[in-house]
Amino acid sequence: MTREEALRYLNETMVPEEGVIPAYILSDPTIYKLEHEKIFMKTWVLLGHESEIPNKNDYMLRDLAGYSVIISRGQDEEIRAFYNMCTHRGMKLCRADHGNKANFTCPYHGFNFKNTGELIGVPLQNDIYGGKLDTSKMSLNKVTLGTYRGLIFGTWNDNPQPLDDFLSDFKWYLDIGLGRTEMEVVGPPQKFIVHSNWKIGSDNFVSDSYHTMVTHGSIAQLGMVPSATYSKKGYQVHTDNGHGCLIGMPNPDFPFPEELKDEYKAHLTPEQYDLISNMKNLIGTLFPNLSILVSHTKVKGQLVSNTTMRLWKPVGPDKMEVMTWFMVEKNASEDWKYRSREAYILTFSPSGIFEQDDTEVFTDITAAASGVMPFAKQLTYNYTMGMHREPVTDFPGPGVAYGDKFSEANSRNYYRYWLNLMNS
């Protein structure tokens, strides 16, 4: 299909308000190209966390819409990002995932750039350019950056929607998940390839608690949860711009470090603190492809929470790279940090029992949505769960909240925003 044909067919076959989502959007190459242009080249995408580059001249390489970028903390402590391309002849300037450098030297011709972007050295410059090379016009190409609660976001859009407006009311939930106190990333993010369309991961985390009792049914058999339907209780909430989360409640135990209660109270509103004091878990997606998870389990007989964020990075219509960061309260005890990491490894790491369950499902869904079958039979998915329910009015947080986690309201909200951007 041409771009125009793809958009026309998309608007004919996709009706998020009625819970009708066509299967081909998980595999069609034209849709994938349009997503790259309309979404990933225009909106804010997570690049990392400030704690990953804590020192002056620390840097890390990340991917923004398929393009390598250098994120560096300068001598002035300011964080900047640049396209990882020498402005002389286009060679990738830096090839190490992370390190500490005040300057970056191109491995092709030796052009030398400060970590603030300026070109400061050219081999034999006066001789071969006759003193006429204007280095001031050869600085590295900047990436537009924004930060919130230590999270670093980037966009190729020179005039983006302000990050604060894009995050909108979902900041209330980001505060609980990733900003309840000073958080830090432990180790580099883990990366692994899944032969799946990226949207399946985002969709799973934005609204799908329903799959837990079947896909993850073994955890009830192992006694890790009281019953297969434990994931139903709580709230499903969505906000503007496609964001949404699931909040498991109630919880008779406090799964966070007891000694940090005063810190939590200082970083959160009373309503937010009351919520985490009674929270089992928080699962959510910040549009388009950042998912967060706060969970808890017992390690060596002691209850401990673990916090992760994961990026579903598109590699192709049927392939994504998953990046997973393990995060922990910076001022927690070393013992608590160690047990929290063990809980993460057991459950939601690449080798964890939950993660392997999910990626197996994601792969099969993508395979079934591929080829001519979705078009020939006009296959669609049913996203009507919870349409009979009315939002609750007594939930303390912003957005549209439902008093039951088994719903697809958040997915309908997610795909409604996705479709709006595809038509923009």
C-alpha positions in Angstrom: 0.0 0.0 0.0 1.0 3.6 -0.5 1.1 5.9 2.5 -2.2 7.5 1.4 -3.9 4.1 0.9 -2.6 2.9 4.3 -4.0 5.9 6.1 -7.3 5.7 4.4 -7.6 2.0 5.1 -6.5 2.5 8.7 -9.3 5.0 9.3 -11.8 2.7 7.7 -10.9 -0.3 9.8 -9.8 1.0 13.2 -12.4 2.3 15.7 -10.8 2.6 19.1 -14.0 4.0 20.7 -15.8 0.8 19.8 -12.9 -1.5 20.7 -12.1 -2.5 17.1 -8.4 -2.8 16.4 -7.2 -4.3 13.1 -4.6 -7.1 13.4 -2.5 -5.8 10.4 -1.2 -2.8 12.4 1.1 -5.2 14.2 2.9 -6.3 11.0 2.3 -4.0 8.1 5.6 -2.4 6.8 3.8 0.8 5.6 2.2 1.3 9.0 5.6 0.7 10.6 7.2 3.5 8.4 4.4 5.9 9.2 4.8 5.2 12.9 8.5 6.1 12.6 7.7 9.4 10.9 4.5 10.4 12.7 5.3 9.2 16.2 9.0 8.4 16.9 10.4 11.3 15.0 8.0 13.8 16.6 7.2 12.9 20.2 9.2 12.5 23.4 11.0 9.1 23.9 12.9 8.0 26.9 16.7 7.9 26.6 17.8 7.0 30.1 18.2 8.2 33.7 20.4 10.9 35.1 21.9 8.4 37.6 23.5 6.5 34.6 25.9 9.5 34.0 26.5 10.8 37.6 29.9 12.3 37.1 31.3 15.2 34.9 32.2 13.9 31.4 30.3 10.7 31.8 28.4 9.7 28.7 26.2 6.9 27.3 25.0 5.9 23.8 21.3 5.5 23.2 19.0 5.1 20.3 16.4 7.8 19.4 14.0 6.7 16.6 16.6 4.4 15.2 19.5 6.9 15.3 22.5 6.7 17.7 22.9 9.6 20.1 25.5 10.5 22.6 24.2 11.7 26.0 26.9 13.5 28.0 27.2 15.3 31.3 29.6 18.3 30.7 32.0 19.9 33.1 29.2 22.4 33.9 27.0 19.4 35.0 24.6 20.1 32.2 23.3 17.1 30.3 23.4 17.4 26.5 22.7 15.0 23.6 24.0 14.9 20.0 23.5 12.8 16.9 26.4 10.3 16.9 27.7 11.4 13.6 30.9 13.4 12.7 30.0 16.5 10.8 33.0 16.1 8.5 32.2 12.9 6.6 29.5 11.2 8.7 31.4 8.5 10.6 29.9 7.3 13.9 31.8 9.4 16.4 31.6 7.2 19.4 31.2 3.4 19.5 31.4 2.5 23.2 28.1 2.1 25.1 29.3 4.3 28.0 32.4 5.9 29.5 34.0 9.1 30.6 35.3 11.6 28.0 35.7 15.3 27.8 36.3 15.1 24.0 35.2 12.7 21.2 37.6 12.0 18.4 36.4 10.6 15.1 38.0 7.3 14.2 37.9 8.2 10.5 39.9 11.4 10.1 40.6 12.5 13.7 38.2 15.5 14.0 38.0 16.2 17.7 34.8 17.5 19.4 34.1 18.7 23.0 31.4 16.9 24.8 29.5 20.1 24.6 29.4 19.7 20.8 31.9 22.1 19.5 34.6 21.1 16.9 37.9 22.0 18.6 40.5 20.1 16.6 41.3 19.1 13.0 44.5 17.4 12.0 46.7 19.6 9.8 44.0 22.2 9.8 46.0 25.2 8.6 47.9 23.3 6.0 45.1 21.4 4.2 42.3 24.0 4.7 44.5 27.1 4.3 43.1 28.5 7.5 39.6 28.8 6.0 37.7 26.0 7.6 34.9 27.5 9.7 34.8 25.1 12.6 32.0 27.1 14.3 29.6 25.7 11.6 30.6 22.1 12.2 29.4 21.5 15.7 27.5 18.2 16.4 23.8 18.1 15.7 21.9 18.6 18.9 19.0 16.5 20.2 16.2 18.3 22.0 16.2 17.1 25.6 13.8 17.3 28.5 14.0 15.8 32.0 11.5 14.9 34.7 12.3 13.2 38.1 15.7 12.1 36.7 14.2 10.7 33.5 15.9 11.9 30.3 13.7 12.3 27.3 14.7 13.2 23.8 13.0 14.2 20.5 14.1 15.0 17.0 11.3 17.5 16.8 12.8 21.1 16.9 9.5 22.5 18.2 7.9 19.7 20.3 5.0 19.9 22.6 6.6 20.9 26.0 7.6 17.8 27.9 5.5 18.9 30.9 2.4 19.1 28.7 3.1 15.8 27.1 3.5 14.0 30.4 0.4 15.9 31.6 -1.5 14.3 34.5 0.5 11.1 34.2 3.2 12.8 36.2 1.2 12.0 39.3 1.8 8.3 38.6 5.4 8.7 37.5 6.1 10.3 40.8 4.8 7.2 42.6 6.6 4.8 40.3 9.9 6.4 39.6 10.0 9.6 41.8 8.8 8.6 45.2 12.3 9.4 46.5 15.7 9.8 44.9 16.1 6.7 42.6 19.1 5.3 40.9 19.7 2.8 38.1 21.8 -0.2 39.2 24.1 -1.4 36.4 23.6 -0.9 32.7 20.2 -1.6 31.2 19.7 -5.2 29.9 18.9 -5.5 26.2 17.3 -8.4 24.4 15.6 -9.0 21.1 12.0 -10.2 20.8 10.4 -11.1 17.5 7.3 -9.0 18.2 5.8 -5.8 17.2 6.6 -3.1 19.8 3.0 -2.0 20.4 2.2 -5.3 22.0 4.5 -4.6 24.9 3.2 -1.1 25.4 -0.4 -2.3 25.2 0.2 -5.2 27.6 1.5 -2.8 30.3 -1.0 0.0 29.7 -4.1 -2.1 30.5 -3.8 -5.9 30.5 -4.1 -7.3 34.0 -6.5 -9.9 32.6 -3.8 -12.1 31.2 -2.1 -12.5 34.5 -4.4 -15.3 35.8 -3.7 -17.4 32.7 -0.3 -16.5 31.2 1.2 -16.1 34.7 -1.0 -18.7 36.3 2.0 -20.7 37.6 2.6 -18.0 40.3 -0.6 -18.9 42.0 0.3 -22.6 41.8 3.7 -21.8 43.4 2.0 -19.9 46.2 3.5 -16.5 45.3 0.0 -14.9 45.2 -3.1 -16.0 47.0 -5.2 -16.8 43.9 -5.2 -16.6 40.1 -7.6 -13.6 40.2 -5.5 -11.5 42.6 -4.6 -9.1 39.7 -8.3 -8.0 39.3 -8.5 -5.8 42.4 -7.5 -2.2 42.2 -7.8 0.6 39.7 -7.2 1.2 36.0 -6.4 4.8 35.1 -5.7 6.7 31.9 -4.8 10.3 31.2 -4.3 12.5 28.1 -1.8 11.6 25.3 -2.3 7.8 25.5 -0.8 7.3 29.0 -2.3 4.8 31.4 -1.6 2.5 34.4 -2.9 -0.3 36.6 -2.7 0.0 40.4 -3.1 -3.1 42.4 -4.8 -2.6 45.8 -5.2 -3.2 48.7 -2.0 -4.4 50.3 -1.8 -5.1 54.1 2.0 -4.9 54.0 4.3 -2.0 53.2 6.7 -3.4 50.6 9.1 -0.4 50.6 12.0 0.4 53.0 10.5 1.4 56.3 13.4 3.7 57.1 12.5 5.8 54.0 9.0 6.7 55.0 9.9 10.3 55.8 11.6 10.6 52.4 8.5 9.3 50.6 6.3 11.8 52.5 8.7 14.6 51.5 8.6 13.7 47.8 4.9 12.9 47.5 1.6 14.5 48.3 -0.4 13.0 51.2 -2.8 11.4 48.7 0.2 9.8 46.8 1.7 8.6 50.0 -1.6 7.1 51.2 -1.8 5.3 47.9 1.6 3.7 47.9 1.1 2.7 51.6 -1.8 0.5 50.4 -0.4 -0.5 46.9 0.5 -4.0 45.7 1.8 -3.0 42.4 1.9 -0.3 39.7 2.1 -1.2 36.0 1.8 1.4 33.3 2.9 2.8 29.9 3.9 6.3 29.1 3.1 6.7 25.4 4.5 5.6 23.1 6.9 2.8 24.4 8.0 3.4 28.0 6.6 1.0 30.5 7.1 1.1 34.3 6.6 -1.5 36.9 6.6 -1.5 40.7 6.1 -5.0 42.0 6.8 -6.9 45.2 7.6 -10.4 46.2 9.2 -12.3 49.1 12.9 -13.0 49.0 14.2 -15.2 51.8 11.0 -14.8 53.7 11.1 -11.0 53.6 8.7 -8.9 51.5 10.6 -6.5 49.1 9.5 -4.3 46.2 11.4 -4.0 42.9 11.1 -1.2 40.4 11.9 -1.4 36.7 11.3 0.6 33.5 11.4 -1.0 30.1 11.5 0.5 26.6 9.9 -1.4 23.7 12.2 -0.2 20.9 11.1 -0.8 17.4 13.6 -2.6 15.1 11.1 -3.7 12.4 7.4 -4.5 12.0 8.0 -7.8 13.7 11.0 -7.2 15.9 11.8 -5.0 18.9 14.7 -4.6 21.2 13.6 -4.5 24.9 15.7 -2.4 27.3 15.1 -3.0 30.9 16.5 -0.8 33.8 16.5 -2.0 37.4 16.0 1.0 39.7 16.2 1.3 43.5 15.9 3.9 46.2 19.3 5.5 46.4 19.3 5.8 50.2 18.0 2.3 51.0 20.3 -0.1 52.8 22.7 -2.3 50.8 20.9 -5.4 52.1 17.5 -4.0 50.9 19.0 -3.1 47.5 20.5 -6.6 47.1 17.2 -8.3 48.0 15.3 -6.0 45.6 17.6 -6.9 42.8 17.1 -10.6 43.6 13.3 -10.1 43.4 13.7 -8.4 40.0 15.9 -11.2 38.6 13.4 -13.8 39.8 10.4 -12.1 38.3 10.8 -9.4 35.6 14.4 -9.7 34.3 15.0 -11.2 30.9 15.4 -14.6 32.6 12.5 -14.0 35.0 9.4 -16.1 35.2 7.1 -13.3 34.1 9.2 -11.8 31.3 9.5 -15.2 29.6 5.8 -15.8 29.8 5.0 -12.5 28.2 7.6 -12.5 25.4 6.4 -16.0 24.3 2.9 -14.5 23.9 4.1 -11.4 22.2 6.0 -13.5 19.6 3.0 -15.6 18.7 0.6 -12.7 18.4 3.0 -11.0 15.9 3.4 -14.2 13.9 -0.4 -14.6 13.6 -0.8 -11.0 12.5 1.7 -11.3 9.7 1.3 -11.8 5.9 -1.9 -11.5 3.9 -4.3 -13.2 6.3 -5.2 -10.1 8.3 -6.1 -8.3 5.1 -7.8 -11.2 3.3 -10.0 -12.0 6.3 -10.2 -8.4 7.7 -9.1 -9.7 11.1 -9.7 -7.5 14.1 -9.1 -7.7 17.8 -11.9 -7.2 20.4 -11.0 -4.4 22.9 -14.5 -4.0 24.4 -13.8 -5.2 27.9 -15.1 -2.9 30.5 -17.2 -0.7 28.2 -20.2 -1.3 30.5 -18.4 0.3 33.5 -18.6 3.9 34.6 -15.5 5.7 35.9 -15.3 6.1 39.7 -15.4 9.5 41.3 -13.6 8.8 44.6 -10.1 7.9 43.3 -7.5 10.5 44.6 -5.4 10.7 41.4 -6.0 12.6 38.1 -7.3 11.1 34.9 -10.2 8.7 34.2 -10.2 5.9 36.8 -12.1 2.6 36.9 -12.5 0.5 40.1 -11.5 -2.7 38.4 -8.2 -3.7 36.7 -9.9 -6.1 34.2 -10.7 -3.6 31.5 -9.4 -2.4 28.1 -10.3 1.3 28.6 -6.7 2.2 28.8 -5.9 0.4 25.5 -8.8 2.2 23.8 -7.3 5.5 25.1 -3.8 4.4 23.9 -4.9 3.5 20.4 -7.1 6.6 20.1 -4.0 8.8 20.6 -1.9 6.5 18.4 -4.5 7.0 15.6 -4.6 10.7 16.1 -0.8 11.0 15.7 -0.9 8.7 12.6 -3.4 11.2 11.0 -1.5 14.3 12.1 
